[in-house]
């Protein structure tokens, strides 16, 4: 596989600062009886930008699995969390109310959203740590093109939330900061390549990956070489069923 050159990104680009849109961290000016002005206590309902951590995550009219389906969100998509929360009294599942970029609003499962996070993508195999300390290394690792949300940082460490390609659940863990890209072209290429490799047949996977490589919008992605290597690997394994070794009797 060709070597992937990795540009170390600035932590400041990944870590979230102030709230956006209708963020509710605010100071309210109040007039007293003697017409003097004072500021009320700051209020924070937790609202802010959020990153979707599951592809095709449903948005429903009400906070329940039986609520009317409105639309779905894409893995890595940025939405706005309104601050409204609900726990289904029957299933005990948590829901957040979100607003999409097109104005649609509805309820989605809270565990699959990273509030006040920034989307990123792993550019190489990255060891997983429980805490920002080399002594807390686990046996797990993220794979190239795993899309995650960055939710914090400490020195040259990044705290991320997301699902590993080889994992089963959403995790909150730590990795080294030089393992992550926040470029939109890398995130998009990774998403569509990840979808491509889930196709049912080798032929379908090859075709879908070729479409990613052939898309001029993705030409600057750090993953193009990696995807091309994956295509070659699939092609070498994609032997037609009717092609078999013929044994000749001596």
Residue frames as qw, qx, qy, qz and C-alpha x, y, z in Angstrom:
[[0.000, 0.889, 0.459, 0.000, 0.00, 0.00, 0.00],
 [0.364, 0.585, -0.046, 0.723, 1.29, 3.41, -0.88],
 [0.356, -0.264, -0.506, 0.740, 2.31, 5.50, 2.05],
 [0.079, -0.846, -0.452, -0.271, -0.32, 7.97, 3.14],
 [0.333, 0.208, -0.265, 0.881, 1.15, 11.30, 4.04],
 [0.340, -0.723, -0.598, 0.065, -0.56, 12.76, 7.05],
 [0.115, 0.541, -0.116, 0.825, -0.78, 16.42, 7.85],
 [0.307, -0.343, -0.709, 0.534, -1.05, 16.97, 11.58],
 [0.110, -0.719, -0.415, -0.547, -4.08, 19.09, 12.14],
 [0.011, 0.345, -0.398, 0.850, -4.40, 21.84, 14.67],
 [0.167, -0.346, -0.865, 0.323, -6.26, 20.85, 17.79],
 [0.132, 0.356, 0.268, -0.885, -7.88, 24.25, 17.85],
 [0.382, 0.109, -0.512, -0.762, -9.70, 23.40, 14.61],
 [0.438, -0.162, -0.870, -0.160, -11.25, 20.30, 16.13],
 [0.229, -0.345, -0.739, 0.531, -12.31, 21.38, 19.59],
 [0.073, -0.739, -0.530, -0.409, -15.56, 23.22, 19.96],
 [0.182, 0.077, -0.330, 0.923, -15.64, 26.64, 21.51],
 [0.321, 0.138, 0.311, -0.884, -18.78, 28.75, 21.72],
 [0.435, 0.417, 0.786, -0.137, -22.29, 27.56, 21.04],
 [0.036, -0.011, 0.507, 0.861, -23.90, 28.41, 17.71],
 [0.226, -0.452, -0.669, -0.545, -27.29, 29.31, 16.30],
 [0.488, -0.674, -0.163, -0.530, -29.66, 29.49, 19.28],
 [0.586, 0.014, -0.655, 0.477, -27.13, 28.40, 21.91],
 [0.436, -0.779, -0.320, -0.317, -28.50, 29.25, 25.32],
 [0.601, -0.318, -0.277, 0.679, -25.41, 30.13, 27.32],
 [0.116, 0.669, 0.259, 0.687, -26.44, 33.72, 27.87],
 [0.206, -0.272, -0.475, 0.811, -26.60, 36.68, 30.21],
 [0.020, -0.712, -0.598, -0.367, -29.94, 38.48, 30.38],
 [0.132, 0.156, -0.223, 0.953, -30.07, 42.17, 31.25],
 [0.281, -0.649, -0.706, -0.032, -32.84, 42.97, 33.74],
 [0.013, -0.537, 0.078, -0.840, -34.05, 46.42, 34.88],
 [0.284, -0.311, -0.756, 0.501, -34.67, 46.83, 38.60],
 [0.078, -0.823, -0.557, 0.077, -37.28, 49.07, 40.23],
 [0.214, -0.818, 0.020, 0.533, -34.85, 51.97, 40.47],
 [0.615, 0.778, -0.041, -0.124, -34.15, 51.66, 36.71],
 [0.162, -0.678, 0.697, 0.171, -30.65, 50.35, 37.27],
 [0.846, 0.313, -0.347, -0.257, -29.59, 47.41, 35.13],
 [0.464, -0.497, 0.728, -0.085, -28.15, 44.10, 36.26],
 [0.511, 0.297, -0.732, -0.339, -27.35, 40.80, 34.60],
 [0.888, -0.240, 0.122, -0.373, -29.18, 37.63, 35.54],
 [0.586, -0.395, 0.701, 0.093, -27.45, 34.32, 36.23],
 [0.280, 0.391, -0.716, -0.506, -26.19, 32.52, 33.12],
 [0.828, 0.102, 0.394, -0.386, -28.44, 29.76, 31.84],
 [0.186, 0.443, -0.803, -0.352, -27.20, 26.70, 29.93],
 [0.854, 0.062, 0.266, -0.442, -29.57, 23.99, 28.73],
 [0.637, -0.219, 0.697, 0.247, -26.83, 22.07, 26.93],
 [0.680, 0.677, 0.266, -0.088, -27.93, 23.06, 23.43],
 [0.120, -0.719, 0.504, 0.463, -25.43, 23.40, 20.61],
 [0.597, 0.476, -0.540, -0.353, -24.12, 21.79, 17.44],
 [0.754, -0.233, 0.596, -0.147, -24.10, 18.00, 17.44],
 [0.255, 0.443, -0.767, -0.389, -22.55, 15.32, 15.23],
 [0.919, 0.031, 0.027, -0.393, -24.50, 12.26, 14.08],
 [0.225, -0.537, 0.813, 0.025, -22.56, 9.06, 14.83],
 [0.521, 0.142, 0.841, -0.015, -24.77, 6.55, 13.00],
 [0.101, 0.087, -0.580, -0.803, -25.58, 6.47, 9.30],
 [0.391, -0.339, -0.653, -0.554, -29.31, 6.70, 8.53],
 [0.117, -0.216, -0.715, 0.654, -30.17, 7.67, 12.12],
 [0.071, -0.637, -0.689, -0.340, -33.93, 8.31, 12.22],
 [0.054, -0.016, 0.243, -0.968, -35.50, 11.65, 13.09],
 [0.159, -0.474, -0.856, -0.131, -39.05, 11.21, 14.41],
 [0.205, -0.647, -0.240, -0.694, -41.97, 13.49, 15.20],
 [0.655, -0.668, 0.086, -0.343, -42.17, 12.26, 18.79],
 [0.001, -0.627, 0.752, -0.202, -39.50, 10.85, 21.16],
 [0.767, -0.090, 0.583, -0.253, -40.39, 7.20, 20.73],
 [0.272, -0.184, 0.839, 0.434, -39.47, 4.37, 18.38],
 [0.286, 0.526, 0.795, 0.098, -43.07, 4.41, 17.14],
 [0.080, 0.717, 0.109, -0.684, -43.04, 8.14, 16.41],
 [0.667, 0.714, 0.208, -0.043, -43.79, 9.25, 12.85],
 [0.693, -0.119, 0.295, 0.647, -40.61, 9.09, 10.76],
 [0.177, 0.908, 0.039, -0.378, -39.58, 12.49, 9.37],
 [0.569, 0.733, -0.373, 0.032, -36.16, 11.87, 7.81],
 [0.916, -0.264, -0.032, 0.302, -32.79, 10.35, 8.56],
 [0.100, -0.930, 0.327, 0.136, -29.33, 11.74, 9.23],
 [0.803, 0.467, -0.328, 0.175, -25.98, 10.80, 7.76],
 [0.813, -0.371, -0.101, 0.437, -22.93, 9.61, 9.66],
 [0.501, -0.069, 0.044, 0.861, -20.83, 12.70, 10.38],
 [0.015, 0.681, 0.411, 0.606, -23.66, 15.14, 9.63],
 [0.156, -0.049, -0.434, 0.886, -23.79, 18.29, 11.76],
 [0.266, -0.665, -0.594, -0.366, -27.18, 19.17, 13.26],
 [0.081, -0.458, 0.321, -0.825, -28.36, 21.46, 16.04],
 [0.393, -0.350, -0.816, 0.238, -29.41, 20.09, 19.42],
 [0.201, -0.697, -0.244, -0.644, -32.17, 22.31, 20.78],
 [0.070, -0.346, 0.619, -0.701, -31.57, 21.41, 24.43],
 [0.770, -0.151, 0.100, -0.611, -34.82, 19.46, 24.71],
 [0.147, 0.264, -0.951, 0.059, -34.44, 15.94, 26.11],
 [0.787, -0.152, 0.033, -0.597, -36.85, 13.10, 26.78],
 [0.088, -0.244, 0.962, -0.091, -36.71, 9.62, 28.27],
 [0.609, -0.122, -0.572, -0.536, -39.26, 7.14, 26.90],
 [0.563, -0.395, 0.454, -0.567, -41.22, 5.93, 29.93],
 [0.971, 0.059, 0.065, -0.222, -41.59, 2.45, 28.41],
 [0.875, 0.347, -0.191, 0.280, -38.20, 1.72, 26.84],
 [0.564, -0.745, 0.041, 0.353, -36.20, 4.08, 29.09],
 [0.662, 0.238, 0.263, 0.660, -34.30, 5.24, 26.00],
 [0.166, -0.653, -0.079, 0.734, -32.98, 8.81, 25.81],
 [0.468, 0.638, 0.460, 0.402, -33.96, 11.15, 22.98],
 [0.220, -0.434, 0.009, 0.874, -32.68, 14.57, 21.92],
 [0.445, 0.802, 0.379, -0.120, -34.61, 17.06, 19.81],
 [0.476, -0.248, 0.388, 0.749, -32.57, 18.22, 16.82],
 [0.428, 0.812, 0.120, -0.378, -32.86, 20.75, 14.02],
 [0.748, 0.138, 0.435, 0.482, -31.38, 19.90, 10.61],
 [0.256, -0.262, 0.250, 0.896, -29.76, 22.33, 8.20],
 [0.067, -0.316, -0.637, -0.700, -32.91, 22.34, 6.03],
 [0.353, -0.292, 0.139, -0.878, -35.04, 23.39, 9.01],
 [0.758, -0.248, -0.538, -0.272, -36.62, 20.02, 9.75],
 [0.218, -0.486, 0.625, -0.570, -36.93, 19.25, 13.46],
 [0.872, -0.178, -0.345, -0.298, -37.55, 16.04, 15.34],
 [0.639, -0.609, 0.432, -0.185, -36.33, 13.54, 17.91],
 [0.732, 0.407, -0.544, 0.046, -33.36, 11.15, 17.64],
 [0.883, -0.363, -0.242, 0.173, -31.64, 8.68, 19.95],
 [0.234, -0.945, 0.226, -0.030, -29.25, 10.54, 22.24],
 [0.757, -0.412, 0.420, 0.286, -26.44, 7.92, 22.38],
 [0.695, 0.322, 0.432, 0.476, -25.84, 8.39, 18.65],
 [0.187, 0.912, 0.099, 0.352, -25.27, 12.14, 18.88],
 [0.629, -0.175, -0.233, 0.720, -22.15, 13.98, 20.06],
 [0.047, -0.958, -0.272, -0.077, -23.27, 17.36, 21.38],
 [0.132, -0.948, 0.264, 0.118, -20.72, 20.15, 21.07],
 [0.744, -0.207, 0.514, 0.373, -18.44, 17.86, 19.05],
 [0.322, 0.711, -0.368, -0.506, -16.63, 18.32, 15.75],
 [0.958, 0.241, 0.137, -0.076, -16.54, 15.69, 13.02],
 [0.044, -0.717, 0.663, 0.212, -13.25, 14.05, 12.11],
 [0.956, 0.224, -0.124, -0.144, -11.92, 10.90, 10.43],
 [0.704, -0.499, 0.448, 0.233, -9.09, 8.53, 11.28],
 [0.487, 0.755, -0.369, -0.240, -6.29, 8.63, 8.72],
 [0.447, 0.384, -0.802, 0.094, -4.43, 5.54, 9.93],
 [0.720, -0.349, -0.597, 0.064, -4.64, 2.75, 12.49],
 [0.084, -0.626, 0.312, -0.710, -4.88, 4.50, 15.84],
 [0.397, -0.120, -0.828, 0.378, -4.39, 2.90, 19.24],
 [0.439, -0.684, -0.314, -0.491, -7.21, 3.48, 21.72],
 [0.291, 0.134, -0.638, 0.700, -6.49, 4.74, 25.23],
 [0.314, -0.645, -0.689, 0.106, -8.83, 4.92, 28.24],
 [0.220, -0.919, -0.129, 0.301, -7.35, 8.24, 29.29],
 [0.453, 0.854, -0.203, 0.156, -4.79, 10.70, 27.86],
 [0.440, -0.677, 0.589, -0.038, -1.93, 8.63, 29.24],
 [0.498, 0.450, -0.709, -0.217, 0.31, 6.13, 27.41],
 [0.076, -0.183, 0.925, -0.323, -0.10, 3.72, 30.33],
 [0.557, 0.250, 0.535, -0.584, -3.84, 3.32, 29.59],
 [0.346, 0.326, -0.654, -0.588, -3.50, 1.76, 26.13],
 [0.794, 0.078, 0.450, -0.401, -6.12, -0.86, 25.26],
 [0.508, -0.035, 0.789, 0.343, -6.08, -3.73, 22.77],
 [0.455, 0.728, 0.512, -0.039, -8.48, -1.83, 20.51],
 [0.256, -0.315, 0.290, 0.867, -7.72, 0.54, 17.66],
 [0.500, 0.692, 0.187, -0.485, -9.50, 2.68, 15.12],
 [0.669, 0.187, 0.559, 0.454, -9.07, 1.93, 11.43],
 [0.098, -0.161, 0.308, 0.933, -8.39, 4.35, 8.56],
 [0.257, -0.256, -0.527, -0.769, -11.63, 6.04, 7.42],
 [0.301, -0.531, -0.753, 0.245, -13.45, 5.55, 10.75],
 [0.056, -0.598, -0.137, -0.788, -15.61, 8.68, 11.18],
 [0.455, -0.420, -0.633, 0.464, -15.83, 10.04, 14.72],
 [0.108, -0.916, -0.153, -0.355, -16.67, 13.17, 16.69],
 [0.463, 0.199, -0.449, 0.737, -13.98, 15.07, 18.58],
 [0.444, -0.769, -0.402, -0.221, -15.33, 16.04, 22.00],
 [0.486, -0.863, 0.113, 0.084, -12.25, 17.20, 23.89],
 [0.698, 0.527, -0.309, 0.374, -8.48, 17.56, 23.99],
 [0.592, -0.782, 0.166, 0.104, -5.53, 17.59, 26.34],
 [0.349, -0.595, 0.572, 0.444, -2.02, 18.42, 25.15],
 [0.247, 0.357, -0.701, -0.566, -1.42, 16.19, 22.09],
 [0.135, 0.204, 0.965, -0.091, -4.37, 13.94, 22.91],
 [0.412, -0.078, -0.287, -0.861, -7.86, 14.02, 21.42],
 [0.371, 0.144, 0.817, -0.418, -10.98, 12.62, 23.08],
 [0.328, 0.074, -0.600, -0.725, -13.31, 11.07, 20.52],
 [0.584, 0.158, 0.626, -0.492, -16.78, 9.54, 20.43],
 [0.609, 0.424, -0.400, -0.538, -17.73, 7.05, 17.76],
 [0.941, -0.029, 0.314, -0.126, -17.81, 3.45, 16.59],
 [0.201, -0.533, 0.733, 0.372, -14.72, 1.61, 15.40],
 [0.619, 0.304, -0.531, -0.493, -14.99, -0.41, 12.18],
 [0.506, 0.078, -0.855, 0.084, -14.16, -3.49, 14.25],
 [0.082, 0.001, 0.676, -0.732, -16.27, -2.46, 17.23],
 [0.110, -0.482, -0.854, -0.161, -19.91, -2.97, 18.16],
 [0.217, -0.822, -0.488, 0.197, -20.77, 0.11, 20.18],
 [0.149, 0.875, -0.043, 0.459, -20.31, 3.86, 20.38],
 [0.746, -0.318, -0.295, 0.506, -17.28, 4.57, 22.57],
 [0.034, -0.978, 0.111, -0.176, -15.74, 7.61, 24.27],
 [0.879, -0.214, 0.054, 0.422, -11.97, 7.15, 24.28],
 [0.102, -0.893, 0.253, 0.357, -8.66, 8.93, 23.67],
 [0.847, 0.319, 0.197, 0.376, -6.25, 8.84, 20.71],
 [0.434, -0.362, 0.160, 0.810, -3.22, 10.81, 19.62],
 [0.301, 0.748, 0.169, -0.566, -4.16, 13.97, 17.71],
 [0.093, 0.534, -0.604, -0.585, -2.02, 13.19, 14.64],
 [0.267, 0.129, 0.947, 0.125, -4.33, 10.30, 13.78],
 [0.262, 0.683, 0.636, -0.246, -7.24, 12.55, 12.74],
 [0.162, 0.134, 0.376, 0.903, -8.20, 14.74, 9.77],
 [0.202, 0.570, 0.542, -0.583, -10.99, 17.30, 9.92],
 [0.101, 0.267, -0.468, -0.836, -10.99, 18.03, 6.17],
 [0.682, 0.294, 0.286, -0.605, -14.44, 17.73, 4.62],
 [0.639, 0.473, -0.506, -0.335, -13.06, 16.00, 1.51],
 [0.182, 0.282, -0.923, 0.189, -11.48, 13.27, 3.65],
 [0.407, 0.085, 0.683, -0.600, -14.62, 12.80, 5.71],
 [0.711, 0.401, 0.013, -0.578, -16.83, 12.53, 2.61],
 [0.532, 0.445, -0.697, -0.183, -14.49, 10.14, 0.77],
 [0.016, -0.193, 0.916, -0.350, -14.27, 7.96, 3.87],
 [0.566, 0.172, 0.486, -0.643, -18.03, 7.84, 4.25],
 [0.760, 0.432, -0.149, -0.462, -18.76, 6.75, 0.70],
 [0.402, 0.431, -0.808, 0.003, -15.87, 4.29, 0.65],
 [0.227, -0.119, 0.842, -0.475, -17.16, 2.74, 3.87],
 [0.708, 0.297, 0.276, -0.579, -20.59, 2.35, 2.31],
 [0.613, 0.517, -0.502, -0.325, -19.03, 0.82, -0.81],
 [0.217, 0.341, -0.905, 0.132, -17.27, -1.97, 1.07],
 [0.446, 0.054, 0.723, -0.525, -20.56, -3.10, 2.60],
 [0.650, 0.314, -0.314, -0.617, -22.00, -3.98, -0.81],
 [0.904, -0.114, 0.322, -0.259, -23.07, -7.64, -1.08],
 [0.927, 0.246, 0.159, 0.236, -20.70, -8.75, -3.86],
 [0.569, -0.351, 0.252, 0.700, -17.09, -8.06, -4.81],
 [0.324, 0.424, 0.509, 0.675, -18.23, -6.73, -8.18],
 [0.163, -0.884, -0.378, -0.220, -20.58, -4.25, -6.51],
 [0.547, -0.730, -0.013, 0.410, -17.86, -3.15, -4.09],
 [0.544, -0.061, 0.367, 0.752, -15.35, -2.59, -6.88],
 [0.162, 0.631, 0.492, 0.577, -17.85, -0.55, -8.88],
 [0.322, -0.903, -0.283, -0.040, -18.82, 1.59, -5.88],
 [0.591, -0.584, 0.121, 0.543, -15.19, 2.23, -4.90],
 [0.467, 0.192, 0.435, 0.745, -14.32, 3.16, -8.48],
 [0.008, -0.824, -0.422, -0.379, -17.10, 5.74, -8.37],
 [0.473, -0.838, -0.076, 0.262, -15.52, 7.27, -5.26],
 [0.583, -0.302, 0.337, 0.675, -12.07, 7.41, -6.90],
 [0.335, 0.391, 0.546, 0.661, -13.57, 8.76, -10.12],
 [0.113, -0.910, -0.399, -0.015, -15.41, 11.58, -8.35],
 [0.450, 0.528, -0.107, 0.712, -13.39, 14.72, -9.01],
 [0.385, -0.794, 0.028, -0.469, -14.73, 16.27, -5.80],
 [0.848, -0.513, 0.132, 0.022, -12.75, 13.67, -3.83],
 [0.778, 0.510, -0.199, 0.309, -9.52, 13.89, -5.84],
 [0.127, 0.693, -0.451, 0.547, -7.64, 15.75, -3.09],
 [0.807, -0.511, 0.076, -0.288, -8.56, 13.28, -0.36],
 [0.166, -0.628, 0.753, -0.104, -5.78, 11.61, 1.57],
 [0.702, -0.048, 0.672, -0.230, -7.65, 8.31, 1.11],
 [0.698, 0.564, -0.204, -0.391, -7.52, 8.01, -2.70],
 [0.307, 0.504, -0.807, -0.010, -4.41, 5.82, -2.69],
 [0.314, -0.117, 0.853, -0.400, -5.86, 3.64, 0.04],
 [0.711, 0.362, 0.325, -0.507, -9.12, 3.18, -1.86],
 [0.606, 0.586, -0.457, -0.283, -7.25, 2.31, -5.06],
 [0.064, 0.371, -0.913, 0.156, -5.30, -0.36, -3.17],
 [0.522, 0.109, 0.689, -0.491, -8.59, -1.72, -1.86],
 [0.726, 0.502, -0.059, -0.466, -9.94, -1.92, -5.43],
 [0.418, 0.528, -0.733, -0.096, -6.86, -3.89, -6.55],
 [0.202, -0.197, 0.894, -0.349, -7.29, -6.26, -3.62],
 [0.661, 0.289, 0.463, -0.516, -10.95, -6.89, -4.45],
 [0.652, 0.573, -0.318, -0.381, -10.16, -7.36, -8.14],
 [0.204, 0.447, -0.870, 0.030, -7.57, -10.01, -7.30],
 [0.269, 0.019, 0.882, -0.386, -10.16, -11.91, -5.29],
 [0.607, 0.406, 0.215, -0.649, -13.07, -11.40, -7.68],
 [0.054, -0.204, 0.894, 0.395, -12.62, -14.59, -9.69],
 [0.645, 0.044, -0.258, -0.718, -15.69, -15.46, -11.80],
 [0.756, -0.170, 0.526, -0.351, -17.54, -18.55, -10.59],
 [0.915, 0.372, 0.103, -0.116, -17.25, -20.32, -13.94],
 [0.435, 0.713, -0.525, 0.164, -13.45, -19.98, -14.02],
 [0.835, -0.457, 0.292, -0.098, -11.98, -23.11, -12.44],
 [0.101, -0.584, 0.778, 0.209, -8.76, -25.03, -12.63],
 [0.901, 0.236, -0.155, -0.329, -9.06, -27.88, -15.05],
 [0.547, -0.473, 0.689, 0.044, -7.31, -31.06, -14.04],
 [0.660, 0.493, -0.459, -0.333, -5.87, -32.94, -16.98],
 [0.940, -0.205, 0.266, -0.049, -5.56, -36.73, -16.65],
 [0.066, -0.686, 0.675, 0.264, -2.05, -38.01, -17.25]]
